[in-house]
Each structure stands twice: as C-alpha cells, then as structure tokens.
C-alpha cells in the first residue's frame, strides 16, 4: 500500500491481488462437491475518512452435471456431448464505499 501523510486529503492507494478456492453451492451429478478456482485484483483510494474500492473477480467452476436426456431442440446439448462435463466462468466487478469513525 502506498500511503502519504494523514494530514492531507489523500491518505493512500491500496493495491492487492490473490487467488482462492471456493466450494460451489451446486453439487456434481454424483453428489460430490464442485470447487471453483478464482483470481482477484483490486485497488482503492483512502481519502480522509472515505474508502473507495474496486475489485475484479474471475472464477472457474467445473464438474459433471445432471441434465435431462432431451432438449427443447433436436440433438444434444454441449454438456451431453461431453459426457455431462460442464465449465462455468464467472466474471464480475465489485465496488464498495466505506467510512472510518
């Protein structure tokens, strides 16, 4: 974190990056849990008592899912062709504002 004197308005700019593993709420078709792997990066601004923060999160969750044998259209879905294998990639930006007392 870069930090300046607290007597000025801008107190610092925190930077961060990381990786994590997360258990998915939806289990695989055989009941085993699905685990997501993600990376995150973010930056913020400390301005007097106000904290502004922006973070980017990208998580990949994969596993086998249960699916009905037929689809609304003719043919098979992608996961059916790949023996039930499914991969989801979640991307999001998170923004927060906080204050210190």
C-alpha beads as a LAMMPS data file, in Angstrom:
LAMMPS data file: protein, C-alpha beads

101 atoms
100 bonds

1 atom types
1 bond types

-500.0 500.0 xlo xhi
-500.0 500.0 ylo yhi
-500.0 500.0 zlo zhi

Masses

1 110.0

Atoms # bond

1 1 1 0.000 0.000 0.000
2 1 1 1.216 3.444 -0.853
3 1 1 0.476 5.915 1.926
4 1 1 1.019 9.631 2.318
5 1 1 0.810 11.823 5.377
6 1 1 -2.616 11.657 7.056
7 1 1 -2.774 15.446 7.322
8 1 1 -3.660 15.637 3.612
9 1 1 -6.893 14.582 1.947
10 1 1 -5.420 11.594 0.053
11 1 1 -4.237 9.069 2.640
12 1 1 -3.230 6.148 0.390
13 1 1 -3.876 3.832 -2.555
14 1 1 -4.135 0.159 -1.512
15 1 1 -3.399 -2.438 -4.233
16 1 1 -3.943 -6.189 -3.972
17 1 1 -4.106 -9.442 -5.934
18 1 1 -4.840 -13.001 -4.917
19 1 1 -6.101 -16.471 -5.729
20 1 1 -8.690 -18.603 -3.955
21 1 1 -10.667 -21.868 -4.000
22 1 1 -14.398 -21.799 -3.371
23 1 1 -16.945 -24.590 -2.879
24 1 1 -19.880 -24.260 -5.306
25 1 1 -23.436 -24.325 -3.956
26 1 1 -24.485 -26.764 -6.714
27 1 1 -23.051 -30.298 -6.369
28 1 1 -22.000 -32.543 -9.230
29 1 1 -24.489 -35.092 -10.575
30 1 1 -22.935 -37.837 -8.395
31 1 1 -23.308 -35.708 -5.243
32 1 1 -19.643 -34.732 -4.968
33 1 1 -18.952 -31.056 -4.385
34 1 1 -17.779 -28.778 -7.183
35 1 1 -14.889 -26.450 -6.430
36 1 1 -14.249 -23.128 -8.097
37 1 1 -10.817 -21.605 -8.559
38 1 1 -10.571 -17.843 -8.850
39 1 1 -8.263 -14.883 -9.107
40 1 1 -8.924 -11.367 -7.925
41 1 1 -7.243 -7.989 -8.253
42 1 1 -8.232 -4.637 -6.871
43 1 1 -7.310 -1.106 -5.972
44 1 1 -8.731 1.540 -3.731
45 1 1 -8.418 5.121 -2.599
46 1 1 -8.259 6.276 1.025
47 1 1 -9.482 9.855 1.078
48 1 1 -9.812 11.394 4.535
49 1 1 -12.369 9.104 6.236
50 1 1 -13.792 7.743 2.980
51 1 1 -12.623 4.474 1.382
52 1 1 -13.428 3.688 -2.281
53 1 1 -12.617 0.209 -3.541
54 1 1 -12.870 -1.542 -6.933
55 1 1 -12.113 -5.247 -7.433
56 1 1 -12.229 -7.652 -10.391
57 1 1 -13.049 -11.325 -9.735
58 1 1 -12.769 -14.234 -12.219
59 1 1 -13.783 -17.726 -11.058
60 1 1 -13.916 -21.021 -12.976
61 1 1 -16.173 -23.847 -11.739
62 1 1 -16.183 -27.219 -13.469
63 1 1 -17.626 -30.672 -12.890
64 1 1 -20.236 -33.120 -14.103
65 1 1 -23.851 -32.021 -14.003
66 1 1 -27.141 -33.892 -14.243
67 1 1 -29.239 -32.960 -17.238
68 1 1 -32.431 -34.207 -18.831
69 1 1 -31.774 -36.630 -21.723
70 1 1 -33.640 -34.472 -24.228
71 1 1 -33.504 -30.791 -25.028
72 1 1 -36.111 -28.424 -26.428
73 1 1 -34.384 -28.585 -29.811
74 1 1 -33.297 -31.648 -31.738
75 1 1 -29.861 -33.061 -30.966
76 1 1 -27.807 -32.999 -27.804
77 1 1 -26.543 -30.127 -25.677
78 1 1 -22.835 -29.401 -25.363
79 1 1 -22.615 -30.936 -21.872
80 1 1 -24.419 -34.096 -23.063
81 1 1 -21.923 -34.477 -25.919
82 1 1 -19.070 -34.145 -23.414
83 1 1 -20.498 -36.798 -21.038
84 1 1 -22.037 -34.251 -18.658
85 1 1 -18.889 -32.153 -18.227
86 1 1 -19.676 -28.507 -17.528
87 1 1 -17.435 -25.470 -17.065
88 1 1 -18.669 -22.051 -15.961
89 1 1 -16.580 -18.887 -15.865
90 1 1 -17.848 -16.086 -13.642
91 1 1 -16.551 -12.540 -14.100
92 1 1 -17.594 -9.555 -12.025
93 1 1 -16.541 -6.126 -10.837
94 1 1 -17.217 -5.227 -7.197
95 1 1 -17.356 -1.630 -5.973
96 1 1 -17.624 -0.549 -2.356
97 1 1 -17.666 2.676 -0.385
98 1 1 -16.894 2.788 3.317
99 1 1 -16.074 5.228 6.058
100 1 1 -13.914 5.152 9.175
101 1 1 -15.075 6.525 12.508

Bonds

1 1 1 2
2 1 2 3
3 1 3 4
4 1 4 5
5 1 5 6
6 1 6 7
7 1 7 8
8 1 8 9
9 1 9 10
10 1 10 11
11 1 11 12
12 1 12 13
13 1 13 14
14 1 14 15
15 1 15 16
16 1 16 17
17 1 17 18
18 1 18 19
19 1 19 20
20 1 20 21
21 1 21 22
22 1 22 23
23 1 23 24
24 1 24 25
25 1 25 26
26 1 26 27
27 1 27 28
28 1 28 29
29 1 29 30
30 1 30 31
31 1 31 32
32 1 32 33
33 1 33 34
34 1 34 35
35 1 35 36
36 1 36 37
37 1 37 38
38 1 38 39
39 1 39 40
40 1 40 41
41 1 41 42
42 1 42 43
43 1 43 44
44 1 44 45
45 1 45 46
46 1 46 47
47 1 47 48
48 1 48 49
49 1 49 50
50 1 50 51
51 1 51 52
52 1 52 53
53 1 53 54
54 1 54 55
55 1 55 56
56 1 56 57
57 1 57 58
58 1 58 59
59 1 59 60
60 1 60 61
61 1 61 62
62 1 62 63
63 1 63 64
64 1 64 65
65 1 65 66
66 1 66 67
67 1 67 68
68 1 68 69
69 1 69 70
70 1 70 71
71 1 71 72
72 1 72 73
73 1 73 74
74 1 74 75
75 1 75 76
76 1 76 77
77 1 77 78
78 1 78 79
79 1 79 80
80 1 80 81
81 1 81 82
82 1 82 83
83 1 83 84
84 1 84 85
85 1 85 86
86 1 86 87
87 1 87 88
88 1 88 89
89 1 89 90
90 1 90 91
91 1 91 92
92 1 92 93
93 1 93 94
94 1 94 95
95 1 95 96
96 1 96 97
97 1 97 98
98 1 98 99
99 1 99 100
100 1 100 101
